[in-house]
Amino acid sequence: MNPMKQTLLAGLPELGLSLTEETADRLCAFGEAVVAQNAVMNLTAITEPTAVAKLHLLDSLTVLTAADLKGKTVIDVGCGAGFPGVPVAIACPDAKVTLLDSLGKRMTWLESILPQLGIQARCITARAEEAVADHREKFDYATSRAVARLNILLELTAPYVRVGGAVLALKGSAARDELDEAKNAVKKLGLQVEKIHDFTIDGATHSIIVLRKISHTPPQFPRRYAKIKQSPL
């Protein structure tokens, strides 16, 4: 068994998850594809197989412990190389996953590699604050990882989520500090903190903050990104 798959399977019980051999193989095939493509395109600084399993695959799969995504629509905002959206699409094929990122080369690669691996996900190349015009409050869940601090991230993700859905924000050890910083954004965007899931992966704390959408996000949000960054809610 290769190191990536061995590490992936060893880490699943700690998350309370189990996967079929076929699903584990497909996850590793995607992880290996990312590493291979990274030789010609800047996708990730993490390329060692066991680190890919821990910090990309297992970290992405924590999303499945925070919500039941079967039959649900999910948008991964700022998906980068495809995390967490692609592992979610692989491990929960009943979820309808949309990947959103503004970097065209990256999205063109994802559009090419996903069908080759038998992975179903829609790819949209656009800035998050612009694409929302056509997708406002259309998704059950919005997820995001390593995009921005929470007070900025929520303005980019909450407008995509229907009332009753949730934002699933993947964060590190500073999750609670970021949440405290984002109290005003949570309130203004129609969200409510539901729970925080904590995990230990490779000795470090990883968290998912679940924010339930309890009312419509006001139409003036999101603002232009320069304004969001300059003056977070």
mmCIF file of the C-alpha atoms, coordinates in Angstrom:
data_MODEL
# 
_entry.id   MODEL 
# 
loop_
_atom_site.group_PDB 
_atom_site.id 
_atom_site.type_symbol 
_atom_site.label_atom_id 
_atom_site.label_alt_id 
_atom_site.label_comp_id 
_atom_site.label_asym_id 
_atom_site.label_entity_id 
_atom_site.label_seq_id 
_atom_site.pdbx_PDB_ins_code 
_atom_site.Cartn_x 
_atom_site.Cartn_y 
_atom_site.Cartn_z 
_atom_site.occupancy 
_atom_site.B_iso_or_equiv 
_atom_site.pdbx_formal_charge 
_atom_site.auth_seq_id 
_atom_site.auth_comp_id 
_atom_site.auth_asym_id 
_atom_site.auth_atom_id 
_atom_site.pdbx_PDB_model_num 
ATOM 1   C CA . MET A 1 1   ? 0.000   0.000  0.000   1.00 0.00 ? 1   MET A CA 1 
ATOM 2   C CA . ASN A 1 2   ? 1.393   3.411  -0.920  1.00 0.00 ? 2   ASN A CA 1 
ATOM 3   C CA . PRO A 1 3   ? 2.164   5.915  1.886   1.00 0.00 ? 3   PRO A CA 1 
ATOM 4   C CA . MET A 1 4   ? -0.606  8.343  0.915   1.00 0.00 ? 4   MET A CA 1 
ATOM 5   C CA . LYS A 1 5   ? -3.323  5.707  1.064   1.00 0.00 ? 5   LYS A CA 1 
ATOM 6   C CA . GLN A 1 6   ? -1.894  4.143  4.223   1.00 0.00 ? 6   GLN A CA 1 
ATOM 7   C CA . THR A 1 7   ? -1.882  7.531  5.984   1.00 0.00 ? 7   THR A CA 1 
ATOM 8   C CA . LEU A 1 8   ? -5.377  8.347  4.728   1.00 0.00 ? 8   LEU A CA 1 
ATOM 9   C CA . LEU A 1 9   ? -6.879  5.079  5.964   1.00 0.00 ? 9   LEU A CA 1 
ATOM 10  C CA . ALA A 1 10  ? -5.059  5.349  9.301   1.00 0.00 ? 10  ALA A CA 1 
ATOM 11  C CA . GLY A 1 11  ? -6.474  8.828  9.914   1.00 0.00 ? 11  GLY A CA 1 
ATOM 12  C CA . LEU A 1 12  ? -10.121 8.138  9.094   1.00 0.00 ? 12  LEU A CA 1 
ATOM 13  C CA . PRO A 1 13  ? -11.116 6.481  12.413  1.00 0.00 ? 13  PRO A CA 1 
ATOM 14  C CA . GLU A 1 14  ? -9.992  9.553  14.361  1.00 0.00 ? 14  GLU A CA 1 
ATOM 15  C CA . LEU A 1 15  ? -12.483 11.585 12.336  1.00 0.00 ? 15  LEU A CA 1 
ATOM 16  C CA . GLY A 1 16  ? -15.204 8.967  12.827  1.00 0.00 ? 16  GLY A CA 1 
ATOM 17  C CA . LEU A 1 17  ? -15.263 8.269  9.088   1.00 0.00 ? 17  LEU A CA 1 
ATOM 18  C CA . SER A 1 18  ? -14.960 5.138  6.982   1.00 0.00 ? 18  SER A CA 1 
ATOM 19  C CA . LEU A 1 19  ? -14.501 4.875  3.219   1.00 0.00 ? 19  LEU A CA 1 
ATOM 20  C CA . THR A 1 20  ? -14.549 2.087  0.674   1.00 0.00 ? 20  THR A CA 1 
ATOM 21  C CA . GLU A 1 21  ? -11.281 1.001  -0.922  1.00 0.00 ? 21  GLU A CA 1 
ATOM 22  C CA . GLU A 1 22  ? -12.476 2.479  -4.224  1.00 0.00 ? 22  GLU A CA 1 
ATOM 23  C CA . THR A 1 23  ? -13.160 5.856  -2.617  1.00 0.00 ? 23  THR A CA 1 
ATOM 24  C CA . ALA A 1 24  ? -9.784  5.871  -0.851  1.00 0.00 ? 24  ALA A CA 1 
ATOM 25  C CA . ASP A 1 25  ? -8.074  5.023  -4.141  1.00 0.00 ? 25  ASP A CA 1 
ATOM 26  C CA . ARG A 1 26  ? -9.888  7.868  -5.918  1.00 0.00 ? 26  ARG A CA 1 
ATOM 27  C CA . LEU A 1 27  ? -8.924  10.339 -3.202  1.00 0.00 ? 27  LEU A CA 1 
ATOM 28  C CA . CYS A 1 28  ? -5.302  9.306  -3.506  1.00 0.00 ? 28  CYS A CA 1 
ATOM 29  C CA . ALA A 1 29  ? -5.475  9.459  -7.299  1.00 0.00 ? 29  ALA A CA 1 
ATOM 30  C CA . PHE A 1 30  ? -6.565  13.078 -6.999  1.00 0.00 ? 30  PHE A CA 1 
ATOM 31  C CA . GLY A 1 31  ? -3.870  13.806 -4.412  1.00 0.00 ? 31  GLY A CA 1 
ATOM 32  C CA . GLU A 1 32  ? -1.254  12.313 -6.725  1.00 0.00 ? 32  GLU A CA 1 
ATOM 33  C CA . ALA A 1 33  ? -2.620  14.315 -9.669  1.00 0.00 ? 33  ALA A CA 1 
ATOM 34  C CA . VAL A 1 34  ? -2.248  17.533 -7.672  1.00 0.00 ? 34  VAL A CA 1 
ATOM 35  C CA . VAL A 1 35  ? 1.365   16.684 -6.808  1.00 0.00 ? 35  VAL A CA 1 
ATOM 36  C CA . ALA A 1 36  ? 2.149   15.816 -10.438 1.00 0.00 ? 36  ALA A CA 1 
ATOM 37  C CA . GLN A 1 37  ? 0.563   19.013 -11.784 1.00 0.00 ? 37  GLN A CA 1 
ATOM 38  C CA . ASN A 1 38  ? 2.369   21.042 -9.155  1.00 0.00 ? 38  ASN A CA 1 
ATOM 39  C CA . ALA A 1 39  ? 5.581   20.420 -11.087 1.00 0.00 ? 39  ALA A CA 1 
ATOM 40  C CA . VAL A 1 40  ? 4.326   22.759 -13.828 1.00 0.00 ? 40  VAL A CA 1 
ATOM 41  C CA . MET A 1 41  ? 1.762   24.877 -11.964 1.00 0.00 ? 41  MET A CA 1 
ATOM 42  C CA . ASN A 1 42  ? 1.817   26.376 -8.479  1.00 0.00 ? 42  ASN A CA 1 
ATOM 43  C CA . LEU A 1 43  ? -0.969  24.442 -6.737  1.00 0.00 ? 43  LEU A CA 1 
ATOM 44  C CA . THR A 1 44  ? 0.384   23.584 -3.291  1.00 0.00 ? 44  THR A CA 1 
ATOM 45  C CA . ALA A 1 45  ? 3.448   23.769 -1.083  1.00 0.00 ? 45  ALA A CA 1 
ATOM 46  C CA . ILE A 1 46  ? 2.489   20.361 0.321   1.00 0.00 ? 46  ILE A CA 1 
ATOM 47  C CA . THR A 1 47  ? 3.763   17.576 -1.924  1.00 0.00 ? 47  THR A CA 1 
ATOM 48  C CA . GLU A 1 48  ? 5.096   14.800 0.345   1.00 0.00 ? 48  GLU A CA 1 
ATOM 49  C CA . PRO A 1 49  ? 2.573   11.918 0.107   1.00 0.00 ? 49  PRO A CA 1 
ATOM 50  C CA . THR A 1 50  ? 1.849   11.477 3.830   1.00 0.00 ? 50  THR A CA 1 
ATOM 51  C CA . ALA A 1 51  ? 1.521   15.253 4.254   1.00 0.00 ? 51  ALA A CA 1 
ATOM 52  C CA . VAL A 1 52  ? -0.899  15.393 1.301   1.00 0.00 ? 52  VAL A CA 1 
ATOM 53  C CA . ALA A 1 53  ? -2.990  12.682 2.978   1.00 0.00 ? 53  ALA A CA 1 
ATOM 54  C CA . LYS A 1 54  ? -3.070  14.519 6.304   1.00 0.00 ? 54  LYS A CA 1 
ATOM 55  C CA . LEU A 1 55  ? -3.168  18.192 5.379   1.00 0.00 ? 55  LEU A CA 1 
ATOM 56  C CA . HIS A 1 56  ? -5.193  18.038 2.157   1.00 0.00 ? 56  HIS A CA 1 
ATOM 57  C CA . LEU A 1 57  ? -7.282  14.861 2.084   1.00 0.00 ? 57  LEU A CA 1 
ATOM 58  C CA . LEU A 1 58  ? -8.097  14.243 5.758   1.00 0.00 ? 58  LEU A CA 1 
ATOM 59  C CA . ASP A 1 59  ? -8.430  17.958 6.478   1.00 0.00 ? 59  ASP A CA 1 
ATOM 60  C CA . SER A 1 60  ? -10.937 18.288 3.624   1.00 0.00 ? 60  SER A CA 1 
ATOM 61  C CA . LEU A 1 61  ? -12.916 15.255 4.782   1.00 0.00 ? 61  LEU A CA 1 
ATOM 62  C CA . THR A 1 62  ? -13.584 16.871 8.166   1.00 0.00 ? 62  THR A CA 1 
ATOM 63  C CA . VAL A 1 63  ? -16.354 18.743 6.321   1.00 0.00 ? 63  VAL A CA 1 
ATOM 64  C CA . LEU A 1 64  ? -18.316 15.473 6.247   1.00 0.00 ? 64  LEU A CA 1 
ATOM 65  C CA . THR A 1 65  ? -18.370 15.370 10.039  1.00 0.00 ? 65  THR A CA 1 
ATOM 66  C CA . ALA A 1 66  ? -19.887 18.847 10.275  1.00 0.00 ? 66  ALA A CA 1 
ATOM 67  C CA . ALA A 1 67  ? -22.920 18.346 8.025   1.00 0.00 ? 67  ALA A CA 1 
ATOM 68  C CA . ASP A 1 68  ? -24.866 15.692 6.129   1.00 0.00 ? 68  ASP A CA 1 
ATOM 69  C CA . LEU A 1 69  ? -24.199 16.662 2.528   1.00 0.00 ? 69  LEU A CA 1 
ATOM 70  C CA . LYS A 1 70  ? -26.112 13.847 0.820   1.00 0.00 ? 70  LYS A CA 1 
ATOM 71  C CA . GLY A 1 71  ? -28.389 15.321 -1.809  1.00 0.00 ? 71  GLY A CA 1 
ATOM 72  C CA . LYS A 1 72  ? -27.261 18.840 -0.899  1.00 0.00 ? 72  LYS A CA 1 
ATOM 73  C CA . THR A 1 73  ? -25.746 21.597 -3.024  1.00 0.00 ? 73  THR A CA 1 
ATOM 74  C CA . VAL A 1 74  ? -22.286 22.718 -1.909  1.00 0.00 ? 74  VAL A CA 1 
ATOM 75  C CA . ILE A 1 75  ? -20.085 25.525 -3.218  1.00 0.00 ? 75  ILE A CA 1 
ATOM 76  C CA . ASP A 1 76  ? -16.370 25.595 -2.385  1.00 0.00 ? 76  ASP A CA 1 
ATOM 77  C CA . VAL A 1 77  ? -15.439 29.283 -2.494  1.00 0.00 ? 77  VAL A CA 1 
ATOM 78  C CA . GLY A 1 78  ? -11.803 29.911 -3.431  1.00 0.00 ? 78  GLY A CA 1 
ATOM 79  C CA . CYS A 1 79  ? -11.219 26.207 -4.020  1.00 0.00 ? 79  CYS A CA 1 
ATOM 80  C CA . GLY A 1 80  ? -7.579  26.587 -5.041  1.00 0.00 ? 80  GLY A CA 1 
ATOM 81  C CA . ALA A 1 81  ? -6.243  23.185 -6.063  1.00 0.00 ? 81  ALA A CA 1 
ATOM 82  C CA . GLY A 1 82  ? -9.634  21.676 -5.200  1.00 0.00 ? 82  GLY A CA 1 
ATOM 83  C CA . PHE A 1 83  ? -9.652  21.481 -1.415  1.00 0.00 ? 83  PHE A CA 1 
ATOM 84  C CA . PRO A 1 84  ? -11.942 20.774 0.326   1.00 0.00 ? 84  PRO A CA 1 
ATOM 85  C CA . GLY A 1 85  ? -14.433 20.551 -2.573  1.00 0.00 ? 85  GLY A CA 1 
ATOM 86  C CA . VAL A 1 86  ? -12.955 17.700 -4.598  1.00 0.00 ? 86  VAL A CA 1 
ATOM 87  C CA . PRO A 1 87  ? -12.413 15.277 -1.664  1.00 0.00 ? 87  PRO A CA 1 
ATOM 88  C CA . VAL A 1 88  ? -15.991 16.081 -0.563  1.00 0.00 ? 88  VAL A CA 1 
ATOM 89  C CA . ALA A 1 89  ? -17.267 15.272 -4.066  1.00 0.00 ? 89  ALA A CA 1 
ATOM 90  C CA . ILE A 1 90  ? -15.328 11.993 -4.044  1.00 0.00 ? 90  ILE A CA 1 
ATOM 91  C CA . ALA A 1 91  ? -16.317 10.845 -0.560  1.00 0.00 ? 91  ALA A CA 1 
ATOM 92  C CA . CYS A 1 92  ? -19.937 12.029 -0.847  1.00 0.00 ? 92  CYS A CA 1 
ATOM 93  C CA . PRO A 1 93  ? -20.911 11.569 -4.512  1.00 0.00 ? 93  PRO A CA 1 
ATOM 94  C CA . ASP A 1 94  ? -24.555 12.332 -3.674  1.00 0.00 ? 94  ASP A CA 1 
ATOM 95  C CA . ALA A 1 95  ? -23.546 15.936 -2.916  1.00 0.00 ? 95  ALA A CA 1 
ATOM 96  C CA . LYS A 1 96  ? -23.762 18.378 -5.812  1.00 0.00 ? 96  LYS A CA 1 
ATOM 97  C CA . VAL A 1 97  ? -20.441 20.204 -5.594  1.00 0.00 ? 97  VAL A CA 1 
ATOM 98  C CA . THR A 1 98  ? -19.510 23.459 -7.314  1.00 0.00 ? 98  THR A CA 1 
ATOM 99  C CA . LEU A 1 99  ? -15.893 24.643 -7.312  1.00 0.00 ? 99  LEU A CA 1 
ATOM 100 C CA . LEU A 1 100 ? -15.302 28.394 -7.536  1.00 0.00 ? 100 LEU A CA 1 
ATOM 101 C CA . ASP A 1 101 ? -11.965 30.127 -8.037  1.00 0.00 ? 101 ASP A CA 1 
ATOM 102 C CA . SER A 1 102 ? -10.737 33.160 -9.939  1.00 0.00 ? 102 SER A CA 1 
ATOM 103 C CA . LEU A 1 103 ? -7.546  31.618 -11.373 1.00 0.00 ? 103 LEU A CA 1 
ATOM 104 C CA . GLY A 1 104 ? -8.339  30.402 -14.875 1.00 0.00 ? 104 GLY A CA 1 
ATOM 105 C CA . LYS A 1 105 ? -5.372  28.041 -15.353 1.00 0.00 ? 105 LYS A CA 1 
ATOM 106 C CA . ARG A 1 106 ? -6.165  26.254 -12.118 1.00 0.00 ? 106 ARG A CA 1 
ATOM 107 C CA . MET A 1 107 ? -9.839  25.843 -13.008 1.00 0.00 ? 107 MET A CA 1 
ATOM 108 C CA . THR A 1 108 ? -9.016  24.687 -16.549 1.00 0.00 ? 108 THR A CA 1 
ATOM 109 C CA . TRP A 1 109 ? -6.835  21.977 -15.033 1.00 0.00 ? 109 TRP A CA 1 
ATOM 110 C CA . LEU A 1 110 ? -9.588  20.896 -12.637 1.00 0.00 ? 110 LEU A CA 1 
ATOM 111 C CA . GLU A 1 111 ? -12.109 20.777 -15.500 1.00 0.00 ? 111 GLU A CA 1 
ATOM 112 C CA . SER A 1 112 ? -9.705  18.480 -17.330 1.00 0.00 ? 112 SER A CA 1 
ATOM 113 C CA . ILE A 1 113 ? -8.574  16.157 -14.528 1.00 0.00 ? 113 ILE A CA 1 
ATOM 114 C CA . LEU A 1 114 ? -11.874 15.567 -12.704 1.00 0.00 ? 114 LEU A CA 1 
ATOM 115 C CA . PRO A 1 115 ? -13.615 13.677 -15.548 1.00 0.00 ? 115 PRO A CA 1 
ATOM 116 C CA . GLN A 1 116 ? -10.459 11.598 -16.053 1.00 0.00 ? 116 GLN A CA 1 
ATOM 117 C CA . LEU A 1 117 ? -10.753 10.452 -12.432 1.00 0.00 ? 117 LEU A CA 1 
ATOM 118 C CA . GLY A 1 118 ? -14.522 9.944  -12.574 1.00 0.00 ? 118 GLY A CA 1 
ATOM 119 C CA . ILE A 1 119 ? -15.235 12.879 -10.261 1.00 0.00 ? 119 ILE A CA 1 
ATOM 120 C CA . GLN A 1 120 ? -18.344 14.980 -10.758 1.00 0.00 ? 120 GLN A CA 1 
ATOM 121 C CA . ALA A 1 121 ? -18.150 18.662 -9.830  1.00 0.00 ? 121 ALA A CA 1 
ATOM 122 C CA . ARG A 1 122 ? -19.068 21.890 -11.585 1.00 0.00 ? 122 ARG A CA 1 
ATOM 123 C CA . CYS A 1 123 ? -16.263 24.427 -12.100 1.00 0.00 ? 123 CYS A CA 1 
ATOM 124 C CA . ILE A 1 124 ? -16.810 28.189 -12.192 1.00 0.00 ? 124 ILE A CA 1 
ATOM 125 C CA . THR A 1 125 ? -13.990 30.613 -12.947 1.00 0.00 ? 125 THR A CA 1 
ATOM 126 C CA . ALA A 1 126 ? -14.840 33.944 -11.339 1.00 0.00 ? 126 ALA A CA 1 
ATOM 127 C CA . ARG A 1 127 ? -14.202 36.131 -8.336  1.00 0.00 ? 127 ARG A CA 1 
ATOM 128 C CA . ALA A 1 128 ? -16.402 35.209 -5.382  1.00 0.00 ? 128 ALA A CA 1 
ATOM 129 C CA . GLU A 1 129 ? -17.851 38.700 -4.989  1.00 0.00 ? 129 GLU A CA 1 
ATOM 130 C CA . GLU A 1 130 ? -18.807 38.772 -8.691  1.00 0.00 ? 130 GLU A CA 1 
ATOM 131 C CA . ALA A 1 131 ? -20.132 35.247 -9.311  1.00 0.00 ? 131 ALA A CA 1 
ATOM 132 C CA . VAL A 1 132 ? -22.699 35.657 -6.535  1.00 0.00 ? 132 VAL A CA 1 
ATOM 133 C CA . ALA A 1 133 ? -24.834 37.794 -8.874  1.00 0.00 ? 133 ALA A CA 1 
ATOM 134 C CA . ASP A 1 134 ? -25.937 34.601 -10.661 1.00 0.00 ? 134 ASP A CA 1 
ATOM 135 C CA . HIS A 1 135 ? -25.874 32.265 -7.650  1.00 0.00 ? 135 HIS A CA 1 
ATOM 136 C CA . ARG A 1 136 ? -27.218 34.264 -4.738  1.00 0.00 ? 136 ARG A CA 1 
ATOM 137 C CA . GLU A 1 137 ? -28.670 32.071 -1.953  1.00 0.00 ? 137 GLU A CA 1 
ATOM 138 C CA . LYS A 1 138 ? -28.750 29.040 -4.283  1.00 0.00 ? 138 LYS A CA 1 
ATOM 139 C CA . PHE A 1 139 ? -26.680 26.614 -2.178  1.00 0.00 ? 139 PHE A CA 1 
ATOM 140 C CA . ASP A 1 140 ? -27.342 24.540 0.926   1.00 0.00 ? 140 ASP A CA 1 
ATOM 141 C CA . TYR A 1 141 ? -23.731 24.906 2.051   1.00 0.00 ? 141 TYR A CA 1 
ATOM 142 C CA . ALA A 1 142 ? -20.716 27.069 1.282   1.00 0.00 ? 142 ALA A CA 1 
ATOM 143 C CA . THR A 1 143 ? -17.322 25.859 2.384   1.00 0.00 ? 143 THR A CA 1 
ATOM 144 C CA . SER A 1 144 ? -13.895 27.430 2.190   1.00 0.00 ? 144 SER A CA 1 
ATOM 145 C CA . ARG A 1 145 ? -10.356 26.811 3.373   1.00 0.00 ? 145 ARG A CA 1 
ATOM 146 C CA . ALA A 1 146 ? -7.271  29.019 3.600   1.00 0.00 ? 146 ALA A CA 1 
ATOM 147 C CA . VAL A 1 147 ? -8.865  31.938 1.741   1.00 0.00 ? 147 VAL A CA 1 
ATOM 148 C CA . ALA A 1 148 ? -9.047  34.773 4.280   1.00 0.00 ? 148 ALA A CA 1 
ATOM 149 C CA . ARG A 1 149 ? -9.710  35.588 7.918   1.00 0.00 ? 149 ARG A CA 1 
ATOM 150 C CA . LEU A 1 150 ? -13.253 34.790 8.961   1.00 0.00 ? 150 LEU A CA 1 
ATOM 151 C CA . ASN A 1 151 ? -14.555 38.366 9.039   1.00 0.00 ? 151 ASN A CA 1 
ATOM 152 C CA . ILE A 1 152 ? -13.584 38.679 5.345   1.00 0.00 ? 152 ILE A CA 1 
ATOM 153 C CA . LEU A 1 153 ? -14.443 35.110 4.362   1.00 0.00 ? 153 LEU A CA 1 
ATOM 154 C CA . LEU A 1 154 ? -18.025 35.303 5.610   1.00 0.00 ? 154 LEU A CA 1 
ATOM 155 C CA . GLU A 1 155 ? -18.862 38.233 3.361   1.00 0.00 ? 155 GLU A CA 1 
ATOM 156 C CA . LEU A 1 156 ? -17.638 36.175 0.398   1.00 0.00 ? 156 LEU A CA 1 
ATOM 157 C CA . THR A 1 157 ? -19.480 32.967 1.332   1.00 0.00 ? 157 THR A CA 1 
ATOM 158 C CA . ALA A 1 158 ? -22.715 33.843 3.179   1.00 0.00 ? 158 ALA A CA 1 
ATOM 159 C CA . PRO A 1 159 ? -24.429 35.420 0.143   1.00 0.00 ? 159 PRO A CA 1 
ATOM 160 C CA . TYR A 1 160 ? -24.285 32.042 -1.667  1.00 0.00 ? 160 TYR A CA 1 
ATOM 161 C CA . VAL A 1 161 ? -26.172 30.197 1.085   1.00 0.00 ? 161 VAL A CA 1 
ATOM 162 C CA . ARG A 1 162 ? -29.942 29.877 1.246   1.00 0.00 ? 162 ARG A CA 1 
ATOM 163 C CA . VAL A 1 163 ? -31.750 30.600 4.489   1.00 0.00 ? 163 VAL A CA 1 
ATOM 164 C CA . GLY A 1 164 ? -31.589 27.401 6.529   1.00 0.00 ? 164 GLY A CA 1 
ATOM 165 C CA . GLY A 1 165 ? -28.266 26.385 5.001   1.00 0.00 ? 165 GLY A CA 1 
ATOM 166 C CA . ALA A 1 166 ? -24.840 26.993 6.508   1.00 0.00 ? 166 ALA A CA 1 
ATOM 167 C CA . VAL A 1 167 ? -21.320 28.222 5.957   1.00 0.00 ? 167 VAL A CA 1 
ATOM 168 C CA . LEU A 1 168 ? -18.695 25.608 6.848   1.00 0.00 ? 168 LEU A CA 1 
ATOM 169 C CA . ALA A 1 169 ? -15.425 27.448 7.444   1.00 0.00 ? 169 ALA A CA 1 
ATOM 170 C CA . LEU A 1 170 ? -12.260 25.351 7.776   1.00 0.00 ? 170 LEU A CA 1 
ATOM 171 C CA . LYS A 1 171 ? -9.839  27.011 10.164  1.00 0.00 ? 171 LYS A CA 1 
ATOM 172 C CA . GLY A 1 172 ? -6.719  26.278 12.187  1.00 0.00 ? 172 GLY A CA 1 
ATOM 173 C CA . SER A 1 173 ? -5.799  26.888 15.802  1.00 0.00 ? 173 SER A CA 1 
ATOM 174 C CA . ALA A 1 174 ? -6.912  30.545 15.651  1.00 0.00 ? 174 ALA A CA 1 
ATOM 175 C CA . ALA A 1 175 ? -10.535 29.603 14.880  1.00 0.00 ? 175 ALA A CA 1 
ATOM 176 C CA . ARG A 1 176 ? -12.005 31.022 18.079  1.00 0.00 ? 176 ARG A CA 1 
ATOM 177 C CA . ASP A 1 177 ? -10.009 34.240 17.847  1.00 0.00 ? 177 ASP A CA 1 
ATOM 178 C CA . GLU A 1 178 ? -11.199 34.713 14.276  1.00 0.00 ? 178 GLU A CA 1 
ATOM 179 C CA . LEU A 1 179 ? -14.776 33.983 15.306  1.00 0.00 ? 179 LEU A CA 1 
ATOM 180 C CA . ASP A 1 180 ? -14.601 36.587 18.057  1.00 0.00 ? 180 ASP A CA 1 
ATOM 181 C CA . GLU A 1 181 ? -13.227 39.064 15.516  1.00 0.00 ? 181 GLU A CA 1 
ATOM 182 C CA . ALA A 1 182 ? -16.092 38.234 13.123  1.00 0.00 ? 182 ALA A CA 1 
ATOM 183 C CA . LYS A 1 183 ? -19.036 38.759 15.517  1.00 0.00 ? 183 LYS A CA 1 
ATOM 184 C CA . ASN A 1 184 ? -20.250 41.826 13.653  1.00 0.00 ? 184 ASN A CA 1 
ATOM 185 C CA . ALA A 1 185 ? -19.987 40.086 10.277  1.00 0.00 ? 185 ALA A CA 1 
ATOM 186 C CA . VAL A 1 186 ? -21.948 37.097 11.571  1.00 0.00 ? 186 VAL A CA 1 
ATOM 187 C CA . LYS A 1 187 ? -24.783 39.353 12.674  1.00 0.00 ? 187 LYS A CA 1 
ATOM 188 C CA . LYS A 1 188 ? -24.870 41.602 9.592   1.00 0.00 ? 188 LYS A CA 1 
ATOM 189 C CA . LEU A 1 189 ? -24.788 38.734 7.090   1.00 0.00 ? 189 LEU A CA 1 
ATOM 190 C CA . GLY A 1 190 ? -27.746 36.826 8.556   1.00 0.00 ? 190 GLY A CA 1 
ATOM 191 C CA . LEU A 1 191 ? -25.717 34.086 10.215  1.00 0.00 ? 191 LEU A CA 1 
ATOM 192 C CA . GLN A 1 192 ? -25.692 32.420 13.615  1.00 0.00 ? 192 GLN A CA 1 
ATOM 193 C CA . VAL A 1 193 ? -22.866 30.366 15.108  1.00 0.00 ? 193 VAL A CA 1 
ATOM 194 C CA . GLU A 1 194 ? -24.093 26.803 15.525  1.00 0.00 ? 194 GLU A CA 1 
ATOM 195 C CA . LYS A 1 195 ? -21.022 24.843 16.595  1.00 0.00 ? 195 LYS A CA 1 
ATOM 196 C CA . ILE A 1 196 ? -17.279 24.427 16.259  1.00 0.00 ? 196 ILE A CA 1 
ATOM 197 C CA . HIS A 1 197 ? -15.816 21.020 15.439  1.00 0.00 ? 197 HIS A CA 1 
ATOM 198 C CA . ASP A 1 198 ? -12.215 20.543 16.561  1.00 0.00 ? 198 ASP A CA 1 
ATOM 199 C CA . PHE A 1 199 ? -9.818  17.932 15.192  1.00 0.00 ? 199 PHE A CA 1 
ATOM 200 C CA . THR A 1 200 ? -6.167  17.097 15.667  1.00 0.00 ? 200 THR A CA 1 
ATOM 201 C CA . ILE A 1 201 ? -4.369  16.356 12.418  1.00 0.00 ? 201 ILE A CA 1 
ATOM 202 C CA . ASP A 1 202 ? -0.631  15.769 12.391  1.00 0.00 ? 202 ASP A CA 1 
ATOM 203 C CA . GLY A 1 203 ? -0.383  17.229 15.892  1.00 0.00 ? 203 GLY A CA 1 
ATOM 204 C CA . ALA A 1 204 ? -2.107  20.509 15.005  1.00 0.00 ? 204 ALA A CA 1 
ATOM 205 C CA . THR A 1 205 ? -5.612  21.722 15.808  1.00 0.00 ? 205 THR A CA 1 
ATOM 206 C CA . HIS A 1 206 ? -7.992  22.032 12.877  1.00 0.00 ? 206 HIS A CA 1 
ATOM 207 C CA . SER A 1 207 ? -11.527 23.376 13.268  1.00 0.00 ? 207 SER A CA 1 
ATOM 208 C CA . ILE A 1 208 ? -14.718 23.719 11.272  1.00 0.00 ? 208 ILE A CA 1 
ATOM 209 C CA . ILE A 1 209 ? -16.944 26.615 12.249  1.00 0.00 ? 209 ILE A CA 1 
ATOM 210 C CA . VAL A 1 210 ? -20.588 25.946 11.355  1.00 0.00 ? 210 VAL A CA 1 
ATOM 211 C CA . LEU A 1 211 ? -22.582 29.142 10.843  1.00 0.00 ? 211 LEU A CA 1 
ATOM 212 C CA . ARG A 1 212 ? -26.299 28.685 10.152  1.00 0.00 ? 212 ARG A CA 1 
ATOM 213 C CA . LYS A 1 213 ? -28.046 31.091 7.771   1.00 0.00 ? 213 LYS A CA 1 
ATOM 214 C CA . ILE A 1 214 ? -31.050 32.403 9.723   1.00 0.00 ? 214 ILE A CA 1 
ATOM 215 C CA . SER A 1 215 ? -32.032 35.364 7.531   1.00 0.00 ? 215 SER A CA 1 
ATOM 216 C CA . HIS A 1 216 ? -31.338 36.737 4.060   1.00 0.00 ? 216 HIS A CA 1 
ATOM 217 C CA . THR A 1 217 ? -27.996 38.437 3.533   1.00 0.00 ? 217 THR A CA 1 
ATOM 218 C CA . PRO A 1 218 ? -28.657 42.128 2.773   1.00 0.00 ? 218 PRO A CA 1 
ATOM 219 C CA . PRO A 1 219 ? -28.290 42.873 -0.966  1.00 0.00 ? 219 PRO A CA 1 
ATOM 220 C CA . GLN A 1 220 ? -25.381 45.293 -0.473  1.00 0.00 ? 220 GLN A CA 1 
ATOM 221 C CA . PHE A 1 221 ? -23.157 42.344 0.455   1.00 0.00 ? 221 PHE A CA 1 
ATOM 222 C CA . PRO A 1 222 ? -20.703 41.283 -0.767  1.00 0.00 ? 222 PRO A CA 1 
ATOM 223 C CA . ARG A 1 223 ? -18.946 44.537 -1.483  1.00 0.00 ? 223 ARG A CA 1 
ATOM 224 C CA . ARG A 1 224 ? -15.994 44.828 -3.852  1.00 0.00 ? 224 ARG A CA 1 
ATOM 225 C CA . TYR A 1 225 ? -13.059 42.807 -2.539  1.00 0.00 ? 225 TYR A CA 1 
ATOM 226 C CA . ALA A 1 226 ? -10.815 45.843 -2.097  1.00 0.00 ? 226 ALA A CA 1 
ATOM 227 C CA . LYS A 1 227 ? -13.476 47.370 0.138   1.00 0.00 ? 227 LYS A CA 1 
ATOM 228 C CA . ILE A 1 228 ? -14.011 44.115 2.067   1.00 0.00 ? 228 ILE A CA 1 
ATOM 229 C CA . LYS A 1 229 ? -10.283 43.809 2.737   1.00 0.00 ? 229 LYS A CA 1 
ATOM 230 C CA . GLN A 1 230 ? -9.858  47.486 3.592   1.00 0.00 ? 230 GLN A CA 1 
ATOM 231 C CA . SER A 1 231 ? -12.840 47.609 5.919   1.00 0.00 ? 231 SER A CA 1 
ATOM 232 C CA . PRO A 1 232 ? -13.971 44.146 7.144   1.00 0.00 ? 232 PRO A CA 1 
ATOM 233 C CA . LEU A 1 233 ? -17.404 43.974 8.743   1.00 0.00 ? 233 LEU A CA 1 
# 
